[in-house]
Amino acid sequence: MKTMSLTVLGGLAAASLLAAPALAQPYGAPPPGARMGYGEQPGGWEINRRIHWIQDRIVRGRDDGSLDRHEFRRVQMELNHIRVEEQNARAANGGHLPGPVRADLEGRLNGLNDQIHWLRETNERRPW
C-alpha cells in the first residue's frame, strides 16, 4: 500500500510538472507593443518587430558615423514610408495585413536592410 501511494504521488508530481508550462501561457493576443520571438506571427507582429530592428540599425549607423546625414535621411524616410503604409493597410483591413500587402512590405524591408548593410559596411557613398 505504501509503495502504491508513493507511485501515485510520484506520477501526480510528474504530471503537474509537465502541465505547468502549458498552464502558464498567457490567454489571448499579446498586448500592443509586446515583443514577440523570432518567427512568431500572430496577427502580423513580425513586420513591426522588423521595423523596430531596422530603426535601431539606422540610429546606430547615424550615431557611429557609418551613415552620413544624407544617407541617414534617405533610409529614415524610406522606413517612415513603409511604416505609414503598414499602418494604413492595417487600418483599412481591420487590423490585419492582406497577404499581398505583407509580401510587398517584407520585400521593401529586405531591400532597405540590404541598403543599410551596404552603406554601413562600405566607406563609399552611393552615386545617387
C-alpha positions in Angstrom: 0.0 0.0 0.0 2.8 2.4 0.9 4.6 1.6 -2.4 1.4 2.2 -4.4 0.7 5.5 -2.8 4.3 6.7 -3.4 4.0 5.7 -7.0 0.7 7.5 -7.4 2.1 10.6 -5.7 5.2 10.5 -7.9 3.0 10.2 -11.0 0.9 13.2 -9.9 4.0 15.3 -9.3 5.4 14.4 -12.7 2.1 15.2 -14.4 1.9 18.6 -12.6 5.5 19.5 -13.7 4.7 18.7 -17.3 1.4 20.6 -17.3 2.8 23.7 -15.5 4.4 25.4 -18.6 1.2 24.9 -20.7 -0.9 26.4 -17.9 1.4 29.4 -17.5 0.9 30.6 -21.1 -1.0 33.9 -21.4 -4.5 33.9 -22.7 -5.4 35.8 -25.9 -3.4 38.1 -28.1 -0.3 39.8 -26.8 -0.8 43.4 -25.7 0.1 46.3 -28.1 3.8 46.9 -28.2 4.8 43.5 -26.9 7.9 41.9 -28.4 7.5 38.5 -30.0 10.1 35.8 -30.5 11.8 35.3 -33.9 9.4 33.8 -36.4 6.2 34.2 -34.4 3.4 35.7 -36.5 0.2 36.2 -34.5 -1.6 39.0 -36.4 1.4 40.2 -38.3 3.7 41.3 -35.4 6.8 40.3 -37.2 6.5 43.3 -39.5 6.5 45.7 -36.5 9.5 43.8 -35.0 11.5 44.2 -38.2 10.6 47.9 -38.5 11.9 48.4 -34.9 15.0 46.4 -35.6 15.8 48.4 -38.8 15.1 51.6 -37.0 17.7 50.6 -34.4 20.2 49.9 -37.1 19.6 53.3 -38.8 20.1 55.1 -35.5 23.3 53.1 -34.7 24.6 53.9 -38.1 24.0 57.6 -37.6 25.5 57.6 -34.1 28.7 55.7 -35.0 29.2 57.6 -38.3 28.8 54.7 -40.7 25.8 56.6 -42.2 26.3 60.2 -43.1 23.5 62.7 -42.7 22.3 62.3 -46.3 22.3 58.5 -46.2 20.6 58.6 -42.8 17.8 60.9 -44.0 17.2 58.8 -47.1 16.9 55.4 -45.3 14.9 57.0 -42.5 12.4 58.5 -45.0 12.1 55.1 -46.7 11.4 53.4 -43.4 8.9 56.0 -42.4 7.1 55.4 -45.8 7.0 51.7 -45.1 5.7 52.3 -41.5 2.9 54.6 -42.7 1.9 52.1 -45.5 1.8 49.3 -42.9 -0.4 51.3 -40.5 -2.7 52.4 -43.4 -3.1 48.9 -44.6 -3.9 47.6 -41.1 -6.4 50.4 -40.6 -8.1 49.6 -43.9 -8.3 45.8 -43.1 -9.5 45.7 -39.6 -6.0 45.4 -38.0 -4.8 42.7 -40.3 -2.4 42.8 -43.3 -3.6 41.1 -46.5 -1.0 38.6 -48.0 0.0 40.7 -51.0 0.5 43.8 -48.8 2.5 41.8 -46.3 4.7 40.4 -49.1 5.3 43.9 -50.6 6.2 45.3 -47.2 8.5 42.4 -46.4 10.3 42.8 -49.8 10.7 46.5 -49.2 12.1 45.9 -45.7 14.5 43.3 -47.1 15.7 45.9 -49.7 16.1 48.6 -47.1 18.0 46.3 -44.8 20.4 45.4 -47.7 20.9 49.1 -48.4 21.7 49.9 -44.8 24.1 46.9 -44.7 25.9 48.2 -47.9 26.1 51.8 -46.6 27.4 50.8 -43.2 29.9 48.2 -44.4 31.5 50.3 -47.2 33.0 53.7 -46.8 32.0 54.7 -50.3 29.0 56.9 -51.0 26.4 55.6 -53.4 26.3 57.6 -56.7 22.7 58.8 -56.1 
